[in-house]
Amino acid sequence: MITSLSPKQANAERLLALNRGHWGIESLHHVRDMAYDEDRCRAQRGVIAQALACLRNFGIGLLRLFRYTNITAAIRAFAAQPDKILAMLNL
């Protein structure tokens, strides 16, 4: 593994934790890409891209809070019936 850490800092436990942390983030990116087709989004830099990523993360987090396991299917269902998400949020 290539790292900028010193040999003293780059012990096996630290490298494993960094690697696992990376894949934790990758799983969120995978969900965002599968659910929102994020890789094809034309806004890829700057404030707009950050705002869209925050909104997507919020949507995924909200669906997980309500115990939805298939995020893509839930998004499609709510897109077809937006009144259901409003009712779920008591709005």
C-alpha positions, 0 to 999 in steps of 0.5 A: 500500500502506498501512503504518506504516513511515516513507517511509525504511523503506518502500522497494520491496524492504522492501514486497515482502518484507513482502508475500511474507511475508504470502502465505507465511503465507496458504498455510499457513492455506489448507492448514490450512483445506482439510485440517482445515476450520479456519474452521469450528472453534468454538475461535477464541480463546484457548489452545485455539485456539492449541493446536489451531493448533500441533497442525495445524501439527505434523501438516502439517509432519510430513506434509511431512517425509515428502514428502506433497504432498497433505496433505488426502488424506494426513490422510484416508488416515491417519485411516482407517488410524492404524496406518500413521502409528504405523508411519511414526513407529516407534511 
